Amino acid sequence: MDLEKLQTDINDSYNRRFKSVDKRVTQAMDHLSDELNIKINELNLHEIKTITTTILDIETQSLKDDVESLLEQKELIERSLQKKSDELQKFKYSVFSAMEVKLENQQDALSKLHQVKLQSIDLYDFLSEMVESAIITALEKDKNSDIIETTEEVIKDITFEAIKEGSLNTIRIRKILSTILQSAIDIAEASPTKADEILNATLHGMRSGLVRSIDRFKKRLAYMPIEAKHILIEDYDTIMEDLNQTDVLFSQVVQTQASENTQEIRKLLLDINKNMHYDLEELVHISKETADVMRERFSSLAKTAVKRADTALKSEAAQEAKRMGKQAWGVAKTALGSAIKTAKGAIDNKEK
């Protein structure tokens, strides 16, 4: 069968005047069987697919054009948003720079201003560079003293500020922790005599920052606006699961980074992580507390969400999903039956 000719014929004969899609499709199928003498039931998969996709293309062309147009608008909006976000960040830097110049000789006020700056700037985009700069500064300023305490404190603050405003999900937290740790590893490799101190301080600072972020989330649950609660309920199961494995997440980040670096760094990281077993109990404890608070406060809302989901199961889309599930089972059963039949035929022929 000439499939290109078939496509052209369907396009040329398709009756777009009918208001109902059922009538339009029925007319097209009747045209194939009645006027082109095509026996639909004898067509192969590729031929059926050609007929189907041709009709789909005709019926959905207008909607495809709309989607394409909206996607173009979306890209423009996203570019504009990114541009404005960058401008916002730069403007914040300008304001802080002007204030830093003004407070240059007032160290107490300048220190507090830097704390505000840390809390006001989006750290996510330049986390790696910031961590490197902080650790290098600690190394330079504390040459004659123990750098662990200073580095641990600064990593704790950076971890907390990077995590606190965004979503509390494993993918985001894993990326933040991995970025911080890899940046510390880069400095540790360049300063081998201080590598143990740097990595020790970084891991303990990351743990403390993560604990602080989860504790903040727990406290905010009580005052969360109703809009945010609905978002929370939609991710209820995911957040509960994430909260019940924060210690595992932390260890996985360390182990992954260890496996991707040198043998010396790998041994250091695994030894430090092993010795942090009891330190991670605080992380487990605060995560469990937070999960309990969330369960107590939102389990009733979660049940309401389940009821809404139950209603959604009766929707047209859900019914279609059920139909497709049954149809998929039918396809699999037919394919299996055909395979068994073919295999049996081969055995019978062999025995003859």
Buried (B, 14 or more C-beta within 10 A) or exposed (E): EEEEEBBEBBEEEBEEEEEEEEEBBEBBBEBBEEEEEBEEEEBEEEBEEBBEEBBEEBBEEEEEEEEEEEEEEEEEEEEEEEEEEEEEBEEBEEEBEEBEEEBEEEEEEBEEBEEEBBEEBBBBEEBBEBBBBBBEEBBEEBEEEEBBBBBBBBBBBBBBBBBBEEBBEBEBBBBBBBBBBBBBBBBBBEBEEBBBBBBBBBBBBBBBBBBBBBBBBBEEBEEBEEEEBEEBBEBBEEBBEBBBBBBEBBBBBBBBBBEEBEEEBBEBBBBBBEEBEEBBEBBBEBBEBBBEBBEEBBEEBBEEBEEEEEEEEEEEEBEEEEEEEEEEEEEEEEEEEEEEEEEEEEEEEEEE
